[in-house]
Amino acid sequence: MVVKNQIKFIKSLQQKKYRNQHGLFVAEGIKLVNELLSGGILPVWAYTTQSDILPGTDLEFQIVSDSVLKRMSGLKSPNKVLAVFEIPTAEPLDFSDWILALDDIKDPGNLGTIIRLCDWFGIRQLLCSTQTVDCYNPKTLQATMGSIARVNLVYKSISEVIKSSPLTSFGAFMDGDSVYDAKIDGPGILVMGNESHGICREIGDLLDRRIGIPRFEDSKIESLNVATATAILLSEVRRTAIRK
């Protein structure tokens, strides 16, 4: 039986300070929970409204009513499954392939989409500045669609990594050299900037190359969404590698 204090505790994990304090996060939905289990991330508790919700798994779910699940959930419409997981320890950065770096990304949905893009393009190392939104934010987790289980996320000073890295560093800028003309020799570090201010000067001054996505014809759009820009640049990074 789920007691009131347990429900209150699980609900508190919607907030970053309690996730950090307890080293736990909440995941909701059949696909997301299943992907996390497949990725070897350990559950502490798991709840569902249906006993046969995830056939083929050895995980023991506690059956709860719809009303109890709703009280635990951070979603407007709870999705039949909710599990509490241990926050995994990040692995050291691997410099053998491309690293994507995010300089103070603030929107949880953008981060979640970018994590999913990393999974799509086979980018296994995602470096986040310490001010980037928490990857275990519920909105971020939902946007990843489970890809977070296959991407190594490291929160660390981007400047420190660039200074000590053997890789060429690239930054995305509005006035950067066209990515369609630039010679992109990888592996490297690709830095994407904050949604409003772009890449900060401290990091910008350390970068080896400035690249950008050109506007065509008479477009009046000032900038692209950071996740959209990331998709275009990662596509070019991988396309360049294929053509070699």
C-alpha positions as CSV (number, residue, x, y, z in Angstrom):
1,M,0.0,0.0,0.0
2,V,1.3,3.4,-0.9
3,V,1.2,5.8,2.0
4,K,0.7,9.5,2.0
5,N,4.4,10.3,2.9
6,Q,5.6,8.2,0.0
7,I,3.3,10.0,-2.5
8,K,4.6,13.4,-1.1
9,F,8.2,12.2,-1.4
10,I,7.8,11.1,-5.1
11,K,6.0,14.4,-5.9
12,S,8.9,16.3,-4.4
13,L,11.2,14.8,-7.0
14,Q,9.6,17.0,-9.6
15,Q,12.0,19.7,-8.1
16,K,15.7,19.7,-8.9
17,K,16.8,20.4,-5.3
18,Y,15.2,17.2,-4.1
19,R,16.4,15.2,-7.0
20,N,20.0,16.3,-6.2
21,Q,19.5,15.8,-2.5
22,H,18.3,12.2,-2.8
23,G,20.0,11.1,-6.1
24,L,16.7,10.1,-7.6
25,F,14.4,11.1,-10.5
26,V,10.9,10.2,-11.7
27,A,10.1,8.8,-15.1
28,E,6.6,8.4,-16.5
29,G,5.2,6.5,-19.4
30,I,5.6,3.0,-20.8
31,K,8.2,3.8,-23.4
32,L,10.4,6.0,-21.2
33,V,10.4,3.6,-18.3
34,N,11.1,0.7,-20.6
35,E,14.0,2.5,-22.3
36,L,15.6,3.3,-19.0
37,L,15.3,-0.3,-17.9
38,S,16.9,-1.4,-21.1
39,G,19.7,1.0,-20.6
40,G,20.5,-0.5,-17.2
41,I,19.3,2.4,-15.1
42,L,18.2,1.0,-11.7
43,P,14.7,1.6,-10.4
44,V,13.9,2.1,-6.7
45,W,10.2,1.9,-6.9
46,A,7.8,1.2,-9.8
47,Y,4.0,1.7,-10.0
48,T,1.4,0.9,-12.6
49,T,-2.4,0.7,-12.9
50,Q,-2.1,-2.5,-15.0
51,S,-0.4,-5.7,-13.9
52,D,0.7,-6.7,-17.5
53,I,1.9,-3.2,-18.5
54,L,5.5,-4.2,-19.4
55,P,5.6,-7.9,-20.4
56,G,9.0,-9.5,-20.5
57,T,10.5,-7.5,-17.7
58,D,11.5,-8.9,-14.3
59,L,10.7,-5.6,-12.6
60,E,8.1,-5.9,-9.9
61,F,5.5,-3.2,-10.2
62,Q,3.2,-2.1,-7.4
63,I,-0.4,-1.9,-8.6
64,V,-2.0,1.4,-7.7
65,S,-5.3,3.1,-8.5
66,D,-5.6,5.8,-11.2
67,S,-6.2,8.4,-8.4
68,V,-3.0,7.4,-6.5
69,L,-0.9,7.5,-9.7
70,K,-2.3,10.9,-10.5
71,R,-1.3,12.2,-7.1
72,M,2.3,11.0,-7.7
73,S,2.4,12.3,-11.3
74,G,3.8,15.5,-12.6
75,L,1.7,15.1,-15.8
76,K,-1.8,16.4,-16.4
77,S,-2.8,13.0,-17.8
78,P,-0.7,10.2,-16.0
79,N,0.4,7.5,-18.4
80,K,-0.2,4.2,-16.5
81,V,3.4,3.8,-15.4
82,L,5.6,5.7,-13.0
83,A,9.0,4.7,-11.7
84,V,11.6,6.2,-9.4
85,F,15.2,5.7,-10.6
86,E,18.7,6.3,-9.2
87,I,20.5,9.1,-11.0
88,P,23.4,7.3,-12.8
89,T,27.0,8.5,-12.4
90,A,28.2,10.1,-15.6
91,E,31.2,8.4,-17.3
92,P,34.4,10.4,-18.1
93,L,34.2,12.1,-21.5
94,D,35.4,10.0,-24.4
95,F,37.4,12.1,-27.0
96,S,37.4,9.4,-29.7
97,D,34.3,10.8,-31.4
98,W,32.4,14.0,-31.6
99,I,31.3,15.7,-28.4
100,L,28.3,18.1,-28.4
101,A,28.5,20.9,-25.8
102,L,25.6,23.0,-24.7
103,D,26.3,26.5,-23.2
104,D,23.5,27.3,-20.8
105,I,20.5,25.8,-22.6
106,K,17.5,26.8,-20.4
107,D,14.5,25.2,-22.0
108,P,13.8,21.6,-20.8
109,G,12.1,20.7,-24.1
110,N,15.1,21.9,-26.1
111,L,17.5,19.8,-24.0
112,G,15.3,16.8,-24.3
113,T,15.1,17.1,-28.1
114,I,18.8,17.6,-28.4
115,I,19.4,14.4,-26.3
116,R,17.2,12.6,-28.7
117,L,19.1,14.1,-31.7
118,C,22.4,12.9,-30.1
119,D,21.0,9.4,-30.0
120,W,19.8,9.6,-33.6
121,F,23.2,10.8,-34.9
122,G,25.2,8.5,-32.7
123,I,26.7,11.2,-30.6
124,R,27.3,9.5,-27.3
125,Q,29.0,12.4,-25.4
126,L,26.9,15.4,-24.4
127,L,28.7,18.1,-22.4
128,C,26.5,20.5,-20.5
129,S,27.6,23.7,-18.8
130,T,26.8,23.8,-15.1
131,Q,24.0,26.3,-15.8
132,T,22.2,24.2,-18.4
133,V,18.8,22.9,-17.4
134,D,18.8,19.6,-15.4
135,C,18.5,16.6,-17.7
136,Y,16.3,14.9,-15.2
137,N,13.7,17.7,-15.4
138,P,10.4,15.9,-16.1
139,K,9.8,17.9,-19.3
140,T,13.3,17.1,-20.5
141,L,12.8,13.4,-19.8
142,Q,9.6,13.2,-21.7
143,A,11.2,15.0,-24.7
144,T,14.0,12.5,-24.8
145,M,11.6,9.6,-25.5
146,G,14.1,7.4,-23.7
147,S,17.2,8.4,-25.5
148,I,18.7,9.7,-22.3
149,A,19.5,6.0,-21.5
150,R,22.0,5.9,-24.4
151,V,23.8,9.3,-24.1
152,N,26.5,10.1,-21.5
153,L,25.6,13.5,-20.1
154,V,28.4,15.4,-18.2
155,Y,27.8,18.7,-16.4
156,K,31.1,20.5,-16.4
157,S,32.8,23.7,-17.4
158,I,33.0,23.8,-21.2
159,S,35.9,26.1,-21.1
160,E,37.9,23.7,-19.0
161,V,37.2,20.8,-21.4
162,I,38.1,22.8,-24.5
163,K,41.4,23.9,-22.9
164,S,42.4,20.4,-22.0
165,S,40.9,18.6,-25.1
166,P,43.0,17.4,-28.0
167,L,40.0,18.0,-30.3
168,T,39.3,20.9,-32.7
169,S,36.5,23.0,-31.2
170,F,33.6,24.4,-33.4
171,G,31.0,26.9,-32.3
172,A,27.6,27.7,-33.8
173,F,27.3,31.5,-34.6
174,M,24.9,33.5,-36.7
175,D,27.9,35.0,-38.6
176,G,30.0,31.8,-38.7
177,D,31.3,30.3,-41.9
178,S,28.7,28.4,-43.8
179,V,28.6,24.8,-42.6
180,Y,27.9,23.7,-46.2
181,D,31.3,25.1,-47.3
182,A,33.4,24.6,-44.2
183,K,35.8,21.7,-43.9
184,I,34.7,19.9,-40.8
185,D,37.5,17.5,-39.8
186,G,36.4,15.3,-36.9
187,P,36.2,14.2,-34.3
188,G,35.7,17.5,-32.6
189,I,33.7,19.5,-30.0
190,L,30.6,21.3,-31.4
191,V,29.3,24.0,-29.0
192,M,25.7,25.3,-29.2
193,G,24.8,28.5,-27.4
194,N,22.0,29.7,-25.1
195,E,18.6,30.3,-26.7
196,S,18.8,34.1,-26.2
197,H,22.4,35.0,-26.0
198,G,24.3,32.4,-28.0
199,I,27.7,31.2,-27.0
200,C,29.3,33.3,-24.2
201,R,32.5,35.3,-24.8
202,E,34.6,33.2,-22.5
203,I,33.9,30.1,-24.5
204,G,33.8,31.9,-27.9
205,D,37.4,33.2,-27.4
206,L,38.6,29.6,-27.0
207,L,37.0,28.1,-30.1
208,D,39.1,27.1,-33.1
209,R,36.3,27.5,-35.7
210,R,33.1,29.5,-36.0
211,I,30.4,27.9,-38.2
212,G,26.8,28.8,-39.0
213,I,23.7,27.9,-41.0
214,P,23.2,30.5,-43.8
215,R,19.8,32.1,-44.4
216,F,18.6,31.7,-48.0
217,E,17.0,34.3,-50.2
218,D,15.0,37.0,-48.4
219,S,14.3,35.2,-45.1
220,K,13.4,37.6,-42.3
221,I,13.8,35.1,-39.5
222,E,16.4,36.3,-37.0
223,S,17.5,32.9,-35.7
224,L,16.7,29.2,-35.6
225,N,15.6,27.3,-32.5
226,V,18.7,25.8,-30.9
227,A,17.4,22.2,-31.3
228,T,16.6,22.8,-34.9
229,A,20.1,24.2,-35.5
230,T,21.6,21.3,-33.7
231,A,19.9,18.9,-36.0
232,I,21.2,20.6,-39.1
233,L,24.8,20.8,-37.8
234,L,24.9,17.2,-36.5
235,S,23.6,16.1,-39.9
236,E,26.4,17.9,-41.6
237,V,29.0,16.6,-39.2
238,R,27.9,13.0,-39.9
239,R,27.5,13.6,-43.6
240,T,31.1,14.9,-43.8
241,A,32.3,11.8,-42.1
242,I,30.4,9.5,-44.5
243,R,31.9,11.3,-47.5
244,K,35.5,10.8,-46.4
